[in-house]
Amino acid sequence: MIHVLDHPLITDELTRLRDPICPTPEFRQRVRRIASLMVPAVTANLQSTVVPCTTPLEITSGKTLTHSVVLVPILRAGLGFLDGFLDLIPNAAVAHIGLARNEETLKPEPYYIKHPPSLADSEIIVLDPMLATGGSAVEGVRRLQAAGATRIRFACLVAAPEGVATFESECPDVPIFAASLDRCLDSRGYILPGLGDAGDRLFGTAGTC
């Protein structure tokens, strides 16, 4: 269920933002551009409905999206991935899921969830730049499913095989779209070769930015 988007423009942007000396403003812009470049693939099979379409010359038929789109960034790093999707899907609603790790159980726990009242008839796109262990992604999807969501897909910049395996085991019906499938996780749970902490690099909270 993982789709790795091997596109030359995506790989060029990703190569440049992996560089540890890529400054925060440039890092943000490259993440935004990758997100926009991913949108056509992530949304390629959204359902559409045939509708009448009036042109200046005649009446023909056209197609519109059957279901509304809800973008769901997982805080905080998901926010840096959001604008690129909004650039191409400006009518999408935006929900938010904030997750923090419980230091005793080491499991993600929600501290903030806000979404439209009904998700049952919407196309949900969960956004998180990194799919590392898979814990946050799985918890986010579970919370959305509990709220009624049935059409869910997950988009990330970089994924680790361990996170993909966990996600596919727990959420087998949710497709994953990634700009890159990297090698593995290190002992701290960081993706290798990866790009460091995406949240820190997006928001300038690490000395390597």
Residue pairs with C-beta under 8 A, 6 or more apart in sequence:
1 168
1 172
1 174
1 175
1 176
2 159
2 164
2 168
2 175
2 176
2 177
2 178
2 181
3 41
3 175
3 176
3 177
3 178
4 178
4 179
4 180
4 181
5 37
5 38
5 41
5 177
5 178
5 179
7 37
9 37
10 34
10 37
10 38
10 179
11 179
11 180
13 30
13 33
13 34
13 37
14 30
14 34
14 157
14 158
14 179
14 180
14 195
16 22
16 30
17 26
17 27
17 30
17 31
17 34
17 195
18 193
18 194
18 195
20 196
20 208
22 30
22 201
23 209
24 201
24 202
24 203
24 204
24 209
27 201
27 202
27 209
28 80
28 202
31 80
31 81
31 84
31 129
31 157
31 198
31 202
32 80
32 83
32 84
32 87
33 84
34 84
34 157
34 179
35 81
35 82
35 83
35 84
35 85
35 87
35 127
35 155
36 84
36 85
36 87
36 88
37 84
38 84
38 155
38 177
38 179
39 84
39 85
39 88
39 89
40 88
41 177
42 85
42 125
42 153
42 155
42 177
43 69
43 89
43 123
43 125
46 65
46 66
46 67
46 69
46 123
47 65
47 66
47 67
47 123
48 63
48 64
48 65
48 66
49 63
49 64
49 65
49 66
50 61
50 62
50 63
51 61
51 62
51 63
51 64
52 59
52 60
52 61
52 62
53 59
53 60
53 61
53 62
54 60
65 123
67 121
67 122
67 123
67 151
68 91
68 92
68 93
68 121
68 122
68 123
69 89
69 91
69 92
69 93
69 122
69 123
69 125
70 92
70 93
70 94
70 95
70 115
70 116
70 119
70 122
70 123
70 124
70 125
71 82
71 85
71 86
71 89
71 92
71 93
71 94
71 95
71 125
71 127
72 78
72 94
72 95
72 96
72 97
72 115
72 124
72 125
72 126
72 127
72 140
72 144
73 79
73 81
73 82
73 94
73 96
73 97
73 127
73 128
74 97
74 98
74 99
74 126
74 127
74 128
74 136
74 137
74 140
75 96
75 97
75 98
75 99
75 112
76 98
76 199
76 202
76 203
77 128
77 129
77 130
77 198
77 199
77 202
78 126
78 127
78 128
78 129
79 202
80 129
80 198
80 199
80 202
80 203
81 127
81 128
81 129
81 155
81 156
81 157
82 94
82 127
85 92
85 125
85 127
85 155
86 92
86 94
92 125
93 116
93 122
95 113
95 114
95 115
95 116
95 144
96 112
96 113
96 114
96 115
97 110
97 112
97 113
97 126
97 140
97 143
97 144
98 110
98 111
98 112
98 113
99 108
99 109
99 110
99 111
99 136
99 139
99 140
100 108
100 109
100 111
101 107
101 108
101 109
101 135
102 108
102 109
107 135
107 139
108 135
108 136
108 139
109 139
110 139
110 143
113 143
113 147
115 144
115 147
116 122
118 148
119 144
119 147
119 148
119 149
120 148
120 149
120 150
122 149
122 151
123 151
123 153
124 144
124 149
124 151
124 152
124 153
125 152
125 153
125 154
125 155
126 137
126 140
126 141
126 144
126 152
126 153
126 154
126 155
127 155
127 156
128 136
128 137
128 140
128 154
128 155
128 156
129 156
129 157
129 158
129 198
129 202
130 156
130 157
130 158
130 159
130 191
130 194
130 198
131 137
131 154
131 156
131 158
131 159
131 160
131 163
131 164
131 167
131 176
131 178
132 160
132 162
132 163
132 185
132 189
132 190
132 191
133 160
133 162
133 163
133 166
133 185
133 189
134 162
134 163
134 164
134 165
134 166
134 167
134 170
135 166
137 154
137 156
137 163
137 167
137 171
138 166
138 167
138 170
138 171
141 152
141 154
141 170
141 171
141 174
142 170
142 171
144 152
145 152
152 171
152 173
152 174
153 174
153 175
153 176
153 177
154 167
154 171
154 174
154 175
154 176
154 177
155 176
155 177
155 178
156 176
156 177
156 178
156 179
157 178
157 179
157 180
157 195
157 198
158 178
158 179
158 180
158 182
158 191
158 194
158 195
159 176
159 178
159 180
159 181
159 182
159 191
160 181
160 182
160 183
160 184
160 185
160 191
160 192
161 181
161 183
161 184
162 184
162 185
163 185
163 191
164 176
164 181
167 174
167 176
168 176
182 191
182 192
182 193
182 194
183 192
183 193
184 191
184 192
185 191
185 192
186 192
190 196
190 197
195 201
196 206
196 208
197 206
199 205
200 206
200 208
200 209
201 208
201 209
